[in-house]
Amino acid sequence: GEMLLDNPYRSTRGTTVSVAYGFQLPGIDQPVVKGMDDAREARWWNIDEVTRSMMFEDHFLIIEDFANRFRNIGY
């Protein structure tokens, strides 16, 4: 799924337009992730472990929206 984020009040940084993509990875093995220049470390999180306080601005709402979309279509 794809989501355009264009609410002019969604960020304290001013008008910030973004596109978010959600997808399901087939199979049970998760791809290896690694922190690079934008993060010291990277890892997978179970959706039930993710909290609003862990996220920047509206990012928790974006994750929650995608989780509900996938749940509603049977993934």
All heavy atoms as a GROMACS GRO file, in nm:
protein
  616
    1GLY      N    1   0.083  -0.118   0.000
    1GLY     CA    2   0.000   0.000   0.000
    1GLY      C    3   0.086   0.123   0.000
    1GLY      O    4   0.204   0.122   0.031
    2GLU      N    5   0.026   0.230  -0.038
    2GLU     CA    6   0.094   0.359  -0.047
    2GLU      C    7   0.007   0.464   0.021
    2GLU      O    8  -0.115   0.458   0.016
    2GLU     CB    9   0.112   0.394  -0.194
    2GLU     CG   10   0.176   0.526  -0.221
    2GLU     CD   11   0.190   0.551  -0.370
    2GLU    OE1   12   0.235   0.462  -0.443
    2GLU    OE2   13   0.154   0.662  -0.412
    3MET      N   14   0.071   0.562   0.084
    3MET     CA   15  -0.002   0.668   0.153
    3MET      C   16   0.069   0.801   0.130
    3MET      O   17   0.190   0.813   0.154
    3MET     CB   18  -0.006   0.635   0.302
    3MET     CG   19  -0.084   0.732   0.385
    3MET     SD   20  -0.072   0.700   0.565
    3MET     CE   21  -0.072   0.524   0.578
    4LEU      N   22  -0.006   0.900   0.080
    4LEU     CA   23   0.047   1.035   0.065
    4LEU      C   24   0.019   1.111   0.193
    4LEU      O   25  -0.095   1.116   0.240
    4LEU     CB   26  -0.019   1.106  -0.054
    4LEU     CG   27   0.021   1.252  -0.073
    4LEU    CD1   28   0.170   1.262  -0.108
    4LEU    CD2   29  -0.064   1.316  -0.180
    5LEU      N   30   0.121   1.169   0.251
    5LEU     CA   31   0.110   1.244   0.376
    5LEU      C   32   0.132   1.391   0.344
    5LEU      O   33   0.246   1.436   0.329
    5LEU     CB   34   0.212   1.194   0.477
    5LEU     CG   35   0.206   1.042   0.498
    5LEU    CD1   36   0.335   0.989   0.552
    5LEU    CD2   37   0.089   1.008   0.586
    6ASP      N   38   0.022   1.466   0.331
    6ASP     CA   39   0.035   1.605   0.286
    6ASP      C   40  -0.037   1.706   0.375
    6ASP      O   41  -0.052   1.822   0.338
    6ASP     CB   42  -0.013   1.618   0.142
    6ASP     CG   43  -0.160   1.579   0.124
    6ASP    OD1   44  -0.222   1.531   0.220
    6ASP    OD2   45  -0.211   1.596   0.012
    7ASN      N   46  -0.079   1.665   0.494
    7ASN     CA   47  -0.141   1.759   0.585
    7ASN      C   48  -0.037   1.865   0.622
    7ASN      O   49   0.070   1.832   0.674
    7ASN     CB   50  -0.190   1.686   0.710
    7ASN     CG   51  -0.258   1.777   0.809
    7ASN    OD1   52  -0.226   1.895   0.821
    7ASN    ND2   53  -0.354   1.723   0.882
    8PRO      N   54  -0.064   1.993   0.596
    8PRO     CA   55   0.038   2.096   0.621
    8PRO      C   56   0.072   2.113   0.769
    8PRO      O   57   0.172   2.175   0.803
    8PRO     CB   58  -0.025   2.223   0.564
    8PRO     CG   59  -0.170   2.195   0.555
    8PRO     CD   60  -0.185   2.047   0.538
    9TYR      N   61  -0.009   2.055   0.859
    9TYR     CA   62   0.015   2.068   1.003
    9TYR      C   63   0.072   1.941   1.066
    9TYR      O   64   0.079   1.930   1.187
    9TYR     CB   65  -0.114   2.109   1.074
    9TYR     CG   66  -0.173   2.234   1.015
    9TYR    CD1   67  -0.285   2.228   0.934
    9TYR    CD2   68  -0.113   2.358   1.037
    9TYR    CE1   69  -0.339   2.343   0.878
    9TYR    CE2   70  -0.166   2.472   0.981
    9TYR     CZ   71  -0.278   2.464   0.901
    9TYR     OH   72  -0.330   2.578   0.845
   10ARG      N   73   0.115   1.846   0.984
   10ARG     CA   74   0.161   1.718   1.038
   10ARG      C   75   0.300   1.725   1.100
   10ARG      O   76   0.340   1.636   1.172
   10ARG     CB   77   0.157   1.608   0.931
   10ARG     CG   78   0.254   1.625   0.816
   10ARG     CD   79   0.248   1.509   0.718
   10ARG     NE   80   0.322   1.397   0.769
   10ARG     CZ   81   0.444   1.364   0.729
   10ARG    NH1   82   0.505   1.433   0.635
   10ARG    NH2   83   0.506   1.261   0.782
   11SER      N   84   0.374   1.831   1.075
   11SER     CA   85   0.510   1.840   1.126
   11SER      C   86   0.538   1.977   1.185
   11SER      O   87   0.493   2.079   1.132
   11SER     CB   88   0.610   1.813   1.013
   11SER     OG   89   0.742   1.828   1.060
   12THR      N   90   0.614   1.978   1.293
   12THR     CA   91   0.658   2.105   1.352
   12THR      C   92   0.765   2.172   1.265
   12THR      O   93   0.800   2.287   1.288
   12THR     CB   94   0.714   2.083   1.493
   12THR    OG1   95   0.823   1.992   1.486
   12THR    CG2   96   0.607   2.030   1.587
   13ARG      N   97   0.814   2.100   1.165
   13ARG     CA   98   0.917   2.153   1.075
   13ARG      C   99   0.858   2.235   0.962
   13ARG      O  100   0.928   2.280   0.874
   13ARG     CB  101   0.999   2.038   1.016
   13ARG     CG  102   1.072   1.956   1.120
   13ARG     CD  103   1.127   1.829   1.061
   13ARG     NE  104   1.015   1.743   1.026
   13ARG     CZ  105   1.023   1.638   0.944
   13ARG    NH1  106   1.136   1.608   0.887
   13ARG    NH2  107   0.916   1.564   0.921
   14GLY      N  108   0.725   2.254   0.963
   14GLY     CA  109   0.658   2.324   0.854
   14GLY      C  110   0.598   2.224   0.758
   14GLY      O  111   0.592   2.104   0.787
   15THR      N  112   0.554   2.272   0.644
   15THR     CA  113   0.491   2.182   0.546
   15THR      C  114   0.592   2.078   0.500
   15THR      O  115   0.699   2.112   0.449
   15THR     CB  116   0.438   2.262   0.426
   15THR    OG1  117   0.343   2.358   0.473
   15THR    CG2  118   0.373   2.171   0.325
   16THR      N  119   0.557   1.953   0.524
   16THR     CA  120   0.643   1.841   0.487
   16THR      C  121   0.557   1.736   0.419
   16THR      O  122   0.469   1.678   0.483
   16THR     CB  123   0.708   1.779   0.613
   16THR    OG1  124   0.778   1.882   0.683
   16THR    CG2  125   0.804   1.669   0.576
   17VAL      N  126   0.578   1.715   0.291
   17VAL     CA  127   0.502   1.616   0.216
   17VAL      C  128   0.587   1.490   0.204
   17VAL      O  129   0.705   1.497   0.170
   17VAL     CB  130   0.463   1.668   0.076
   17VAL    CG1  131   0.389   1.562  -0.004
   17VAL    CG2  132   0.378   1.794   0.089
   18SER      N  133   0.526   1.376   0.236
   18SER     CA  134   0.597   1.248   0.229
   18SER      C  135   0.507   1.144   0.165
   18SER      O  136   0.385   1.159   0.161
   18SER     CB  137   0.633   1.198   0.369
   18SER     OG  138   0.716   1.290   0.436
   19VAL      N  139   0.568   1.039   0.117
   19VAL     CA  140   0.495   0.921   0.070
   19VAL      C  141   0.546   0.804   0.152
   19VAL      O  142   0.667   0.783   0.163
   19VAL     CB  143   0.516   0.895  -0.081
   19VAL    CG1  144   0.444   0.769  -0.124
   19VAL    CG2  145   0.469   1.014  -0.163
   20ALA      N  146   0.453   0.730   0.212
   20ALA     CA  147   0.490   0.612   0.290
   20ALA      C  148   0.444   0.489   0.214
   20ALA      O  149   0.339   0.489   0.150
   20ALA     CB  150   0.424   0.616   0.427
   21TYR      N  151   0.523   0.384   0.221
   21TYR     CA  152   0.491   0.258   0.156
   21TYR      C  153   0.486   0.148   0.261
   21TYR      O  154   0.574   0.140   0.346
   21TYR     CB  155   0.596   0.221   0.051
   21TYR     CG  156   0.603   0.320  -0.063
   21TYR    CD1  157   0.690   0.428  -0.058
   21TYR    CD2  158   0.520   0.305  -0.173
   21TYR    CE1  159   0.695   0.520  -0.162
   21TYR    CE2  160   0.525   0.397  -0.277
   21TYR     CZ  161   0.612   0.504  -0.271
   21TYR     OH  162   0.616   0.594  -0.374
   22GLY      N  163   0.384   0.066   0.255
   22GLY     CA  164   0.374  -0.049   0.343
   22GLY      C  165   0.369  -0.174   0.257
   22GLY      O  166   0.309  -0.175   0.149
   23PHE      N  167   0.433  -0.279   0.301
   23PHE     CA  168   0.433  -0.403   0.225
   23PHE      C  169   0.454  -0.520   0.319
   23PHE      O  170   0.506  -0.505   0.430
   23PHE     CB  171   0.542  -0.402   0.117
   23PHE     CG  172   0.678  -0.366   0.169
   23PHE    CD1  173   0.766  -0.464   0.212
   23PHE    CD2  174   0.718  -0.234   0.177
   23PHE    CE1  175   0.891  -0.432   0.261
   23PHE    CE2  176   0.844  -0.199   0.226
   23PHE     CZ  177   0.930  -0.299   0.267
   24GLN      N  178   0.411  -0.635   0.273
   24GLN     CA  179   0.435  -0.757   0.351
   24GLN      C  180   0.542  -0.837   0.281
   24GLN      O  181   0.538  -0.856   0.158
   24GLN     CB  182   0.308  -0.841   0.362
   24GLN     CG  183   0.335  -0.968   0.440
   24GLN     CD  184   0.210  -1.044   0.476
   24GLN    OE1  185   0.101  -1.004   0.442
   24GLN    NE2  186   0.227  -1.154   0.544
   25LEU      N  187   0.638  -0.884   0.360
   25LEU     CA  188   0.744  -0.967   0.305
   25LEU      C  189   0.698  -1.113   0.310
   25LEU      O  190   0.652  -1.160   0.414
   25LEU     CB  191   0.871  -0.950   0.388
   25LEU     CG  192   0.924  -0.807   0.395
   25LEU    CD1  193   1.039  -0.798   0.494
   25LEU    CD2  194   0.968  -0.760   0.259
   26PRO      N  195   0.709  -1.184   0.200
   26PRO     CA  196   0.665  -1.324   0.199
   26PRO      C  197   0.757  -1.412   0.283
   26PRO      O  198   0.875  -1.381   0.302
   26PRO     CB  199   0.670  -1.362   0.052
   26PRO     CG  200   0.771  -1.270  -0.008
   26PRO     CD  201   0.764  -1.143   0.072
   27GLY      N  202   0.702  -1.519   0.334
   27GLY     CA  203   0.782  -1.614   0.411
   27GLY      C  204   0.796  -1.574   0.556
   27GLY      O  205   0.740  -1.475   0.601
   28ILE      N  206   0.871  -1.653   0.630
   28ILE     CA  207   0.885  -1.627   0.773
   28ILE      C  208   1.021  -1.569   0.810
   28ILE      O  209   1.039  -1.518   0.918
   28ILE     CB  210   0.858  -1.756   0.855
   28ILE    CG1  211   0.956  -1.866   0.815
   28ILE    CG2  212   0.715  -1.800   0.844
   28ILE    CD1  213   0.950  -1.989   0.901
   29ASP      N  214   1.118  -1.575   0.720
   29ASP     CA  215   1.251  -1.520   0.748
   29ASP      C  216   1.253  -1.372   0.718
   29ASP      O  217   1.214  -1.329   0.610
   29ASP     CB  218   1.358  -1.590   0.665
   29ASP     CG  219   1.375  -1.737   0.705
   29ASP    OD1  220   1.347  -1.769   0.822
   29ASP    OD2  221   1.415  -1.815   0.618
   30GLN      N  222   1.298  -1.294   0.813
   30GLN     CA  223   1.308  -1.150   0.792
   30GLN      C  224   1.443  -1.117   0.730
   30GLN      O  225   1.545  -1.172   0.771
   30GLN     CB  226   1.294  -1.076   0.925
   30GLN     CG  227   1.160  -1.098   0.989
   30GLN     CD  228   1.157  -1.048   1.132
   30GLN    OE1  229   1.256  -1.049   1.201
   30GLN    NE2  230   1.041  -1.006   1.176
   31PRO      N  231   1.445  -1.026   0.633
   31PRO     CA  232   1.574  -0.985   0.576
   31PRO      C  233   1.662  -0.923   0.684
   31PRO      O  234   1.613  -0.863   0.780
   31PRO     CB  235   1.535  -0.879   0.473
   31PRO     CG  236   1.390  -0.900   0.447
   31PRO     CD  237   1.332  -0.958   0.572
   32VAL      N  238   1.790  -0.936   0.669
   32VAL     CA  239   1.886  -0.876   0.762
   32VAL      C  240   1.882  -0.725   0.740
   32VAL      O  241   1.882  -0.677   0.627
   32VAL     CB  242   2.028  -0.932   0.737
   32VAL    CG1  243   2.129  -0.860   0.824
   32VAL    CG2  244   2.030  -1.081   0.763
   33VAL      N  245   1.876  -0.649   0.850
   33VAL     CA  246   1.881  -0.503   0.842
   33VAL      C  247   2.005  -0.456   0.918
   33VAL      O  248   2.052  -0.522   1.010
   33VAL     CB  249   1.754  -0.437   0.898
   33VAL    CG1  250   1.634  -0.467   0.810
   33VAL    CG2  251   1.726  -0.480   1.041
   34LYS      N  252   2.057  -0.340   0.876
   34LYS     CA  253   2.180  -0.290   0.935
   34LYS      C  254   2.173  -0.138   0.941
   34LYS      O  255   2.134  -0.073   0.844
   34LYS     CB  256   2.296  -0.335   0.847
   34LYS     CG  257   2.432  -0.289   0.890
   34LYS     CD  258   2.535  -0.350   0.797
   34LYS     CE  259   2.645  -0.251   0.769
   34LYS     NZ  260   2.744  -0.303   0.677
   35GLY      N  261   2.209  -0.079   1.056
   35GLY     CA  262   2.216   0.066   1.066
   35GLY      C  263   2.326   0.119   0.976
   35GLY      O  264   2.433   0.060   0.965
   36MET      N  265   2.297   0.229   0.912
   36MET     CA  266   2.396   0.290   0.821
   36MET      C  267   2.420   0.434   0.865
   36MET      O  268   2.424   0.460   0.984
   36MET     CB  269   2.346   0.282   0.677
   36MET     CG  270   2.319   0.139   0.629
   36MET     SD  271   2.466   0.039   0.612
   36MET     CE  272   2.520   0.090   0.452
   37ASP      N  273   2.428   0.527   0.770
   37ASP     CA  274   2.461   0.665   0.804
   37ASP      C  275   2.347   0.738   0.876
   37ASP      O  276   2.370   0.841   0.939
   37ASP     CB  277   2.502   0.743   0.679
   37ASP     CG  278   2.391   0.753   0.577
   37ASP    OD1  279   2.298   0.670   0.580
   37ASP    OD2  280   2.397   0.844   0.493
   38ASP      N  281   2.226   0.685   0.869
   38ASP     CA  282   2.112   0.752   0.933
   38ASP      C  283   2.072   0.688   1.066
   38ASP      O  284   1.982   0.737   1.133
   38ASP     CB  285   1.993   0.755   0.839
   38ASP     CG  286   1.941   0.616   0.805
   38ASP    OD1  287   2.017   0.519   0.821
   38ASP    OD2  288   1.825   0.604   0.764
   39ALA      N  289   2.136   0.579   1.102
   39ALA     CA  290   2.100   0.510   1.228
   39ALA      C  291   2.219   0.430   1.278
   39ALA      O  292   2.289   0.366   1.201
   39ALA     CB  293   1.983   0.416   1.204
   40ARG      N  294   2.239   0.432   1.408
   40ARG     CA  295   2.348   0.356   1.469
   40ARG      C  296   2.321   0.206   1.456
   40ARG      O  297   2.411   0.127   1.438
   40ARG     CB  298   2.357   0.394   1.616
   40ARG     CG  299   2.494   0.401   1.671
   40ARG     CD  300   2.496   0.445   1.815
   40ARG     NE  301   2.362   0.464   1.870
   40ARG     CZ  302   2.327   0.561   1.953
   40ARG    NH1  303   2.416   0.645   1.994
   40ARG    NH2  304   2.205   0.572   1.999
   41GLU      N  305   2.194   0.169   1.474
   41GLU     CA  306   2.158   0.029   1.462
   41GLU      C  307   2.019   0.017   1.400
   41GLU      O  308   1.944   0.114   1.395
   41GLU     CB  309   2.160  -0.041   1.597
   41GLU     CG  310   2.062   0.014   1.697
   41GLU     CD  311   2.067  -0.058   1.831
   41GLU    OE1  312   2.032  -0.177   1.835
   41GLU    OE2  313   2.108   0.006   1.928
   42ALA      N  314   1.986  -0.101   1.353
   42ALA     CA  315   1.854  -0.127   1.295
   42ALA      C  316   1.813  -0.268   1.336
   42ALA      O  317   1.898  -0.356   1.352
   42ALA     CB  318   1.859  -0.115   1.144
   43ARG      N  319   1.686  -0.287   1.358
   43ARG     CA  320   1.634  -0.420   1.391
   43ARG      C  321   1.486  -0.424   1.360
   43ARG      O  322   1.422  -0.320   1.340
   43ARG     CB  323   1.659  -0.454   1.537
   43ARG     CG  324   1.586  -0.362   1.635
   43ARG     CD  325   1.588  -0.415   1.775
   43ARG     NE  326   1.457  -0.469   1.795
   43ARG     CZ  327   1.396  -0.491   1.910
   43ARG    NH1  328   1.452  -0.471   2.017
   43ARG    NH2  329   1.277  -0.535   1.921
   44TRP      N  330   1.430  -0.542   1.354
   44TRP     CA  331   1.287  -0.560   1.333
   44TRP      C  332   1.215  -0.554   1.467
   44TRP      O  333   1.268  -0.599   1.568
   44TRP     CB  334   1.260  -0.695   1.267
   44TRP     CG  335   1.310  -0.700   1.126
   44TRP    CD1  336   1.424  -0.758   1.083
   44TRP    CD2  337   1.248  -0.642   1.013
   44TRP    NE1  338   1.438  -0.739   0.948
   44TRP    CE2  339   1.330  -0.669   0.901
   44TRP    CE3  340   1.130  -0.570   0.992
   44TRP    CZ2  341   1.299  -0.626   0.773
   44TRP    CZ3  342   1.099  -0.528   0.864
   44TRP    CH2  343   1.183  -0.556   0.756
   45TRP      N  344   1.096  -0.499   1.468
   45TRP     CA  345   1.012  -0.491   1.587
   45TRP      C  346   0.880  -0.559   1.559
   45TRP      O  347   0.822  -0.543   1.451
   45TRP     CB  348   0.983  -0.344   1.623
   45TRP     CG  349   1.102  -0.267   1.666
   45TRP    CD1  350   1.198  -0.212   1.585
   45TRP    CD2  351   1.141  -0.238   1.799
   45TRP    NE1  352   1.293  -0.150   1.661
   45TRP    CE2  353   1.259  -0.164   1.793
   45TRP    CE3  354   1.086  -0.266   1.923
   45TRP    CZ2  355   1.325  -0.117   1.906
   45TRP    CZ3  356   1.151  -0.218   2.035
   45TRP    CH2  357   1.268  -0.146   2.026
   46ASN      N  358   0.828  -0.630   1.657
   46ASN     CA  359   0.693  -0.682   1.648
   46ASN      C  360   0.600  -0.562   1.660
   46ASN      O  361   0.622  -0.473   1.741
   46ASN     CB  362   0.669  -0.781   1.764
   46ASN     CG  363   0.533  -0.843   1.756
   46ASN    OD1  364   0.431  -0.777   1.757
   46ASN    ND2  365   0.532  -0.975   1.749
   47ILE      N  366   0.495  -0.558   1.582
   47ILE     CA  367   0.404  -0.443   1.581
   47ILE      C  368   0.348  -0.414   1.720
   47ILE      O  369   0.323  -0.299   1.755
   47ILE     CB  370   0.291  -0.463   1.476
   47ILE    CG1  371   0.217  -0.331   1.451
   47ILE    CG2  372   0.195  -0.572   1.518
   47ILE    CD1  373   0.297  -0.227   1.380
   48ASP      N  374   0.332  -0.517   1.801
   48ASP     CA  375   0.279  -0.498   1.936
   48ASP      C  376   0.380  -0.432   2.030
   48ASP      O  377   0.344  -0.387   2.139
   48ASP     CB  378   0.234  -0.631   1.995
   48ASP     CG  379   0.120  -0.692   1.916
   48ASP    OD1  380   0.039  -0.615   1.860
   48ASP    OD2  381   0.112  -0.815   1.909
   49GLU      N  382   0.507  -0.425   1.992
   49GLU     CA  383   0.611  -0.363   2.074
   49GLU      C  384   0.628  -0.214   2.045
   49GLU      O  385   0.691  -0.142   2.121
   49GLU     CB  386   0.746  -0.430   2.049
   49GLU     CG  387   0.755  -0.574   2.088
   49GLU     CD  388   0.890  -0.631   2.048
   49GLU    OE1  389   0.915  -0.649   1.927
   49GLU    OE2  390   0.971  -0.656   2.141
   50VAL      N  391   0.576  -0.169   1.933
   50VAL     CA  392   0.596  -0.031   1.889
   50VAL      C  393   0.500   0.061   1.964
   50VAL      O  394   0.380   0.035   1.971
   50VAL     CB  395   0.573  -0.019   1.736
   50VAL    CG1  396   0.589   0.125   1.691
   50VAL    CG2  397   0.670  -0.109   1.661
   51THR      N  398   0.555   0.169   2.021
   51THR     CA  399   0.473   0.265   2.094
   51THR      C  400   0.486   0.404   2.033
   51THR      O  401   0.584   0.434   1.963
   51THR     CB  402   0.515   0.274   2.242
   51THR    OG1  403   0.648   0.325   2.249
   51THR    CG2  404   0.507   0.138   2.311
   52ARG      N  405   0.390   0.487   2.060
   52ARG     CA  406   0.391   0.624   2.009
   52ARG      C  407   0.516   0.700   2.056
   52ARG      O  408   0.575   0.777   1.980
   52ARG     CB  409   0.266   0.697   2.054
   52ARG     CG  410   0.252   0.836   1.996
   52ARG     CD  411   0.129   0.908   2.048
   52ARG     NE  412   0.006   0.843   2.011
   52ARG     CZ  413  -0.068   0.876   1.905
   52ARG    NH1  414  -0.030   0.975   1.827
   52ARG    NH2  415  -0.179   0.812   1.878
   53SER      N  416   0.559   0.677   2.179
   53SER     CA  417   0.674   0.751   2.232
   53SER      C  418   0.805   0.713   2.163
   53SER      O  419   0.903   0.787   2.173
   53SER     CB  420   0.686   0.730   2.383
   53SER     OG  421   0.712   0.594   2.412
   54MET      N  422   0.807   0.602   2.091
   54MET     CA  423   0.927   0.560   2.018
   54MET      C  424   0.941   0.633   1.884
   54MET      O  425   1.047   0.630   1.823
   54MET     CB  426   0.922   0.410   1.987
   54MET     CG  427   0.917   0.322   2.109
   54MET     SD  428   0.870   0.154   2.064
   54MET     CE  429   1.027   0.088   2.014
   55MET      N  430   0.833   0.695   1.839
   55MET     CA  431   0.827   0.748   1.704
   55MET      C  432   0.835   0.900   1.700
   55MET      O  433   0.800   0.967   1.795
   55MET     CB  434   0.695   0.706   1.638
   55MET     CG  435   0.674   0.558   1.626
   55MET     SD  436   0.786   0.487   1.505
   55MET     CE  437   0.866   0.366   1.605
   56PHE      N  438   0.875   0.950   1.587
   56PHE     CA  439   0.883   1.094   1.561
   56PHE      C  440   0.750   1.142   1.503
   56PHE      O  441   0.694   1.079   1.412
   56PHE     CB  442   0.998   1.121   1.463
   56PHE     CG  443   1.016   1.264   1.427
   56PHE    CD1  444   1.065   1.353   1.519
   56PHE    CD2  445   0.984   1.309   1.301
   56PHE    CE1  446   1.083   1.488   1.486
   56PHE    CE2  447   1.002   1.442   1.266
   56PHE     CZ  448   1.052   1.532   1.359
   57GLU      N  449   0.698   1.249   1.557
   57GLU     CA  450   0.576   1.315   1.509
   57GLU      C  451   0.466   1.216   1.475
   57GLU      O  452   0.419   1.145   1.562
   57GLU     CB  453   0.609   1.411   1.394
   57GLU     CG  454   0.695   1.528   1.444
   57GLU     CD  455   0.722   1.634   1.341
   57GLU    OE1  456   0.713   1.609   1.220
   57GLU    OE2  457   0.756   1.747   1.384
   58ASP      N  458   0.424   1.208   1.350
   58ASP     CA  459   0.308   1.123   1.314
   58ASP      C  460   0.346   0.984   1.265
   58ASP      O  461   0.263   0.910   1.215
   58ASP     CB  462   0.222   1.193   1.207
   58ASP     CG  463   0.296   1.216   1.076
   58ASP    OD1  464   0.420   1.202   1.073
   58ASP    OD2  465   0.229   1.252   0.977
   59HIS      N  466   0.470   0.943   1.284
   59HIS     CA  467   0.514   0.815   1.229
   59HIS      C  468   0.442   0.696   1.293
   59HIS      O  469   0.415   0.597   1.225
   59HIS     CB  470   0.666   0.800   1.244
   59HIS     CG  471   0.740   0.901   1.162
   59HIS    ND1  472   0.878   0.904   1.156
   59HIS    CD2  473   0.697   1.002   1.083
   59HIS    CE1  474   0.916   1.003   1.076
   59HIS    NE2  475   0.807   1.064   1.031
   60PHE      N  476   0.406   0.705   1.421
   60PHE     CA  477   0.331   0.597   1.484
   60PHE      C  478   0.195   0.581   1.416
   60PHE      O  479   0.150   0.469   1.391
   60PHE     CB  480   0.311   0.624   1.634
   60PHE     CG  481   0.232   0.515   1.702
   60PHE    CD1  482   0.293   0.398   1.740
   60PHE    CD2  483   0.097   0.532   1.728
   60PHE    CE1  484   0.221   0.296   1.803
   60PHE    CE2  485   0.024   0.432   1.790
   60PHE     CZ  486   0.086   0.314   1.827
   61LEU      N  487   0.128   0.691   1.385
   61LEU     CA  488  -0.002   0.685   1.319
   61LEU      C  489   0.008   0.622   1.179
   61LEU      O  490  -0.081   0.549   1.136
   61LEU     CB  491  -0.064   0.825   1.309
   61LEU     CG  492  -0.089   0.895   1.442
   61LEU    CD1  493  -0.137   1.038   1.420
   61LEU    CD2  494  -0.186   0.816   1.527
   62ILE      N  495   0.118   0.648   1.112
   62ILE     CA  496   0.141   0.589   0.979
   62ILE      C  497   0.156   0.437   0.992
   62ILE      O  498   0.093   0.360   0.919
   62ILE     CB  499   0.265   0.652   0.913
   62ILE    CG1  500   0.242   0.801   0.891
   62ILE    CG2  501   0.300   0.579   0.784
   62ILE    CD1  502   0.369   0.879   0.863
   63ILE      N  503   0.239   0.393   1.086
   63ILE     CA  504   0.259   0.250   1.108
   63ILE      C  505   0.128   0.183   1.148
   63ILE      O  506   0.092   0.077   1.098
   63ILE     CB  507   0.368   0.227   1.216
   63ILE    CG1  508   0.503   0.270   1.161
   63ILE    CG2  509   0.370   0.082   1.262
   63ILE    CD1  510   0.612   0.277   1.265
   64GLU      N  511   0.055   0.248   1.237
   64GLU     CA  512  -0.074   0.194   1.283
   64GLU      C  513  -0.173   0.181   1.168
   64GLU      O  514  -0.243   0.080   1.155
   64GLU     CB  515  -0.130   0.288   1.391
   64GLU     CG  516  -0.253   0.238   1.460
   64GLU     CD  517  -0.295   0.332   1.571
   64GLU    OE1  518  -0.314   0.453   1.546
   64GLU    OE2  519  -0.304   0.284   1.684
   65ASP      N  520  -0.176   0.280   1.080
   65ASP     CA  521  -0.266   0.274   0.964
   65ASP      C  522  -0.232   0.157   0.873
   65ASP      O  523  -0.320   0.082   0.832
   65ASP     CB  524  -0.258   0.406   0.886
   65ASP     CG  525  -0.359   0.412   0.774
   65ASP    OD1  526  -0.324   0.368   0.661
   65ASP    OD2  527  -0.473   0.457   0.797
   66PHE      N  528  -0.104   0.139   0.843
   66PHE     CA  529  -0.064   0.026   0.758
   66PHE      C  530  -0.094  -0.107   0.827
   66PHE      O  531  -0.140  -0.201   0.762
   66PHE     CB  532   0.084   0.034   0.720
   66PHE     CG  533   0.111   0.123   0.603
   66PHE    CD1  534   0.196   0.231   0.616
   66PHE    CD2  535   0.053   0.100   0.480
   66PHE    CE1  536   0.222   0.314   0.509
   66PHE    CE2  537   0.077   0.183   0.372
   66PHE     CZ  538   0.162   0.290   0.386
   67ALA      N  539  -0.067  -0.118   0.956
   67ALA     CA  540  -0.096  -0.242   1.028
   67ALA      C  541  -0.244  -0.276   1.019
   67ALA      O  542  -0.280  -0.392   0.996
   67ALA     CB  543  -0.053  -0.229   1.174
   68ASN      N  544  -0.330  -0.178   1.032
   68ASN     CA  545  -0.475  -0.202   1.020
   68ASN      C  546  -0.514  -0.240   0.879
   68ASN      O  547  -0.597  -0.327   0.859
   68ASN     CB  548  -0.553  -0.080   1.066
   68ASN     CG  549  -0.548  -0.061   1.216
   68ASN    OD1  550  -0.537  -0.158   1.291
   68ASN    ND2  551  -0.554   0.063   1.260
   69ARG      N  552  -0.454  -0.176   0.780
   69ARG     CA  553  -0.485  -0.212   0.640
   69ARG      C  554  -0.452  -0.358   0.613
   69ARG      O  555  -0.530  -0.431   0.554
   69ARG     CB  556  -0.404  -0.125   0.542
   69ARG     CG  557  -0.449   0.015   0.532
   69ARG     CD  558  -0.369   0.083   0.423
   69ARG     NE  559  -0.374   0.227   0.434
   69ARG     CZ  560  -0.339   0.308   0.337
   69ARG    NH1  561  -0.296   0.259   0.221
   69ARG    NH2  562  -0.346   0.438   0.354
   70PHE      N  563  -0.333  -0.400   0.654
   70PHE     CA  564  -0.290  -0.538   0.627
   70PHE      C  565  -0.372  -0.636   0.708
   70PHE      O  566  -0.406  -0.745   0.661
   70PHE     CB  567  -0.141  -0.555   0.654
   70PHE     CG  568  -0.054  -0.482   0.555
   70PHE    CD1  569   0.053  -0.405   0.597
   70PHE    CD2  570  -0.080  -0.489   0.420
   70PHE    CE1  571   0.132  -0.338   0.507
   70PHE    CE2  572  -0.002  -0.423   0.328
   70PHE     CZ  573   0.104  -0.347   0.371
   71ARG      N  574  -0.407  -0.601   0.830
   71ARG     CA  575  -0.489  -0.687   0.914
   71ARG      C  576  -0.627  -0.707   0.849
   71ARG      O  577  -0.682  -0.815   0.848
   71ARG     CB  578  -0.504  -0.627   1.053
   71ARG     CG  579  -0.568  -0.716   1.154
   71ARG     CD  580  -0.568  -0.654   1.294
   71ARG     NE  581  -0.434  -0.631   1.345
   71ARG     CZ  582  -0.383  -0.512   1.376
   71ARG    NH1  583  -0.456  -0.404   1.367
   71ARG    NH2  584  -0.258  -0.501   1.420
   72ASN      N  585  -0.681  -0.600   0.792
   72ASN     CA  586  -0.814  -0.605   0.731
   72ASN      C  587  -0.819  -0.684   0.601
   72ASN      O  588  -0.926  -0.727   0.559
   72ASN     CB  589  -0.869  -0.464   0.708
   72ASN     CG  590  -0.903  -0.394   0.839
   72ASN    OD1  591  -0.929  -0.459   0.940
   72ASN    ND2  592  -0.901  -0.261   0.837
   73ILE      N  593  -0.704  -0.702   0.536
   73ILE     CA  594  -0.705  -0.779   0.411
   73ILE      C  595  -0.649  -0.920   0.432
   73ILE      O  596  -0.622  -0.991   0.337
   73ILE     CB  597  -0.630  -0.707   0.296
   73ILE    CG1  598  -0.485  -0.678   0.331
   73ILE    CG2  599  -0.702  -0.581   0.257
   73ILE    CD1  600  -0.404  -0.624   0.215
   74GLY      N  601  -0.629  -0.957   0.556
   74GLY     CA  602  -0.596  -1.096   0.586
   74GLY      C  603  -0.449  -1.130   0.589
   74GLY      O  604  -0.413  -1.247   0.582
   75TYR      N  605  -0.360  -1.034   0.599
   75TYR     CA  606  -0.217  -1.066   0.608
   75TYR      C  607  -0.180  -1.094   0.749
   75TYR      O  608  -0.230  -1.046   0.843
   75TYR     CB  609  -0.131  -0.952   0.554
   75TYR     CG  610  -0.134  -0.941   0.405
   75TYR    CD1  611  -0.194  -0.833   0.342
   75TYR    CD2  612  -0.077  -1.041   0.325
   75TYR    CE1  613  -0.196  -0.822   0.204
   75TYR    CE2  614  -0.080  -1.032   0.188
   75TYR     CZ  615  -0.139  -0.922   0.128
   75TYR     OH  616  -0.141  -0.913  -0.007
   0.00000   0.00000   0.00000
